[in-house]
Amino acid sequence: MNGILTILFLTFFVVLHEFGHFLAARRSGVAVSEFFVGFGPKIFSFKKNNTEFGLKALPLGGYVKIPGMDESEDVSGFNNEELFHTSKWTTKLYISISGIVVNFLSAWLIIFFVININGISEPSLEISTVGSSINDKSESPSEIAGLMPGDTIYEFNGVKVENWNELVNLIEMNPSESVEIKLIRNENIIITNTILENRSINNKEQGYLGISPKIINKDLSLIESFIYTTQTEYYMTIAAVDGIFTLLSPSNIATLLGTYSGGNIPDEVRPLSPLGLAQAGSQIAAYGYTNFFSLLAFVNVFLAVFNAIPLIPLDGGRVLMSIIEGITGKKVPEKNLYPIALVVVGVFIFIGITAFYLDLTNPINL
């Protein structure tokens, strides 16, 4: 059920993206000849204000068709001022970027909604569990220090700590060092010492104490919610950009080619088809709908970032062409970009087919 819900939401967000283009075009006096939900054979349609609206057999997204986006297409039945390629560069920019903006806005609203309903979960300075040694010793540094669940650390090696991240940074900065820890236990102040263990992460030596924090739920004020939502979407955007660079890198394309010769594809670099997204959504929803809606927010961010790639036929390519036209005063001949567009479409088709193949033969397991 959660998988089906994921597909429905994915379709809704793609259609919402296309509605952004539709609305921007109509507000600018540019025609929209088609607005369909789904792909494949047509189920039904109707025409209103010179636009054909309808539903197609495969409800995996949708599209709008704006006359004149391809300069070589037949635009009979539309006035010259209704065409995309004869519009001002500012109008082209507005129409091209509108879908991207809608997805970013949708993600922001989802995050804001979740935060205001559930608050945020964050680690506190109170100890939840005490871990064992990672250097094969009989006791971990935390056990040697006598730390216990319920203790609250407030000072580490002479530095007062305000939150868990500050404490983690201080611990990681002192591998194999003797440290002093001040804590509160049953309203009493206790001072203890230990020697941190050493571990290597990404070829960098870091200290290890061996504790985990108690997670607390915190309600935010309206202003804090605005700030936290914006920060969260920013970090999601960075993650999406990083993921797309990884996905489209030559080394990863080569890895994906190995799919068809029995190669192993790590989950962190494999693409997901709508089927795979449904699988992931179903698994994530099992851990609570906060996580599920966080996934939907990230899907919107990913759609926005993906469409912002500055290559034709993606929105980002048309945004770039509009900006170049605005700066130079000259239109970029689309025919010159057809070879690039063919390569881009070819790569996306390959990734899409590979994603479906992987999701059918090796379902993702989060």
Residue pairs with C-beta under 8 A, 6 or more apart in sequence:
1 282
2 281
2 282
2 285
2 286
2 292
3 278
3 279
3 281
3 282
4 278
5 281
5 285
6 277
6 278
6 280
6 281
6 282
6 285
6 292
6 295
6 296
7 59
7 60
7 274
7 277
7 278
9 296
9 299
10 60
10 61
10 274
10 277
10 299
11 37
11 38
11 59
11 60
11 61
11 62
13 103
13 106
13 296
13 299
13 300
13 303
14 60
14 61
14 62
14 303
15 37
15 61
15 62
16 102
16 103
16 106
17 99
17 100
17 102
17 103
17 303
17 307
18 35
18 62
18 63
18 64
18 99
19 35
19 64
19 102
20 98
20 99
20 100
20 101
20 102
20 103
21 32
21 64
21 66
21 95
21 96
21 98
21 99
22 32
22 35
22 64
23 98
24 94
24 95
24 98
25 31
25 32
25 64
25 66
25 84
25 95
26 32
28 87
28 91
28 94
28 95
29 81
29 82
30 66
30 68
30 82
30 83
30 84
30 87
30 91
30 95
31 50
31 51
31 66
31 67
31 78
31 82
31 83
32 51
32 64
32 65
32 66
33 50
33 51
33 52
33 65
33 66
33 67
33 78
34 51
34 52
34 54
34 63
34 64
34 65
35 51
35 52
35 53
35 54
35 62
35 63
35 64
35 65
36 42
36 45
36 52
36 53
36 54
36 55
36 56
36 62
36 63
37 54
37 55
37 56
37 59
37 61
37 62
38 55
38 56
38 57
38 58
38 59
38 60
38 61
38 62
39 56
39 57
39 58
39 60
39 61
39 62
39 63
40 56
40 57
40 58
41 56
41 57
42 54
42 55
42 56
42 57
43 54
43 55
43 56
43 57
44 54
44 55
45 52
45 53
45 54
45 55
46 52
46 53
46 54
47 53
50 77
50 78
60 274
66 84
66 95
67 73
67 75
67 78
67 82
67 83
67 84
68 75
68 78
68 82
68 83
68 84
68 85
68 86
68 87
69 84
69 85
69 318
70 334
71 85
71 334
71 335
72 334
72 335
75 83
80 86
81 87
84 92
84 95
85 331
85 334
87 95
89 322
89 323
89 325
89 326
90 322
90 326
92 318
92 321
92 322
92 325
93 319
93 322
93 323
93 326
96 315
96 318
96 319
96 322
97 315
97 319
99 307
99 315
100 304
100 307
100 308
100 315
100 316
100 319
101 304
103 300
103 301
103 303
103 304
103 307
104 233
104 237
104 300
104 301
104 304
106 297
106 300
107 233
107 236
107 297
107 298
107 300
107 301
107 304
108 229
108 230
108 233
110 293
110 296
110 297
110 300
111 229
111 232
111 233
111 294
111 297
112 225
112 226
112 229
113 293
114 290
114 293
114 294
114 297
115 220
115 225
115 228
115 229
116 220
116 225
118 217
118 290
119 217
119 218
119 219
119 220
120 217
120 218
120 220
120 228
121 215
121 216
121 217
121 218
122 163
122 164
122 215
122 216
122 218
123 163
123 164
123 165
123 213
123 214
123 215
123 216
124 152
124 164
124 213
124 214
124 215
124 216
125 152
125 153
125 154
125 161
125 163
125 164
125 167
125 213
126 150
126 151
126 152
126 213
126 214
127 142
127 147
127 148
127 149
127 150
127 151
127 152
127 153
127 211
127 212
127 213
127 214
128 149
128 211
128 212
128 213
128 214
128 215
129 149
129 211
129 212
130 140
130 142
130 143
130 147
130 148
130 149
130 210
130 211
131 140
131 142
131 210
131 211
131 212
132 140
132 143
132 210
133 139
133 140
133 141
133 143
133 197
133 210
134 140
134 197
134 199
134 208
134 210
135 197
135 198
135 199
137 197
140 197
140 208
140 209
140 210
141 194
141 195
141 196
141 197
141 208
141 209
141 210
142 194
142 209
142 210
142 211
143 210
144 194
144 195
145 181
145 192
145 193
145 194
145 209
146 192
147 181
147 183
147 192
147 211
148 185
150 185
151 183
151 184
151 185
151 190
152 183
152 184
152 185
153 161
153 167
153 181
153 182
153 183
154 160
154 161
154 182
154 183
154 184
155 161
155 180
155 181
155 182
156 167
156 170
156 171
156 179
156 180
156 181
156 182
157 170
157 174
157 179
157 180
157 181
158 180
159 166
159 170
161 167
161 170
164 213
171 196
171 206
171 207
171 208
171 209
172 206
172 207
173 206
173 207
174 196
174 207
175 196
175 197
175 198
175 199
175 205
175 206
175 207
175 208
176 195
176 196
176 197
176 198
176 207
177 195
177 196
177 207
178 193
178 194
178 195
179 193
179 194
179 195
179 196
180 191
180 192
180 193
181 191
181 192
181 193
181 194
182 189
182 190
182 191
183 189
183 190
183 192
184 190
194 209
196 207
196 208
196 209
197 207
197 208
197 209
197 210
198 205
198 206
198 207
198 208
199 205
199 206
199 207
199 208
200 206
220 228
232 297
233 297
233 301
236 297
236 298
236 301
237 301
237 304
237 305
239 298
240 298
240 301
240 302
240 304
240 305
240 306
241 305
243 302
244 302
244 305
244 306
244 309
246 252
246 269
247 269
247 271
247 351
248 347
252 269
253 347
253 350
255 263
255 265
255 269
256 265
256 270
256 271
256 350
256 351
256 354
257 263
258 264
258 265
259 265
259 354
259 357
259 358
260 357
265 358
265 362
267 364
267 365
267 366
270 355
270 358
270 364
271 351
271 352
271 354
271 355
271 358
272 280
272 355
272 359
272 364
273 352
273 355
273 356
273 358
273 359
275 356
275 359
275 360
276 355
276 358
276 359
276 363
276 364
277 299
279 359
279 363
279 364
280 295
280 364
280 366
281 292
281 295
283 364
283 365
283 366
284 291
284 292
284 295
284 366
285 291
285 292
306 314
307 314
307 315
307 316
308 314
308 315
308 316
308 319
309 316
309 317
310 316
310 317
310 319
310 320
311 317
311 340
311 341
311 344
312 318
312 321
312 334
312 337
312 340
312 341
312 344
313 341
313 344
313 345
314 344
317 337
317 341
321 331
321 332
321 334
324 332
325 331
325 332
358 364
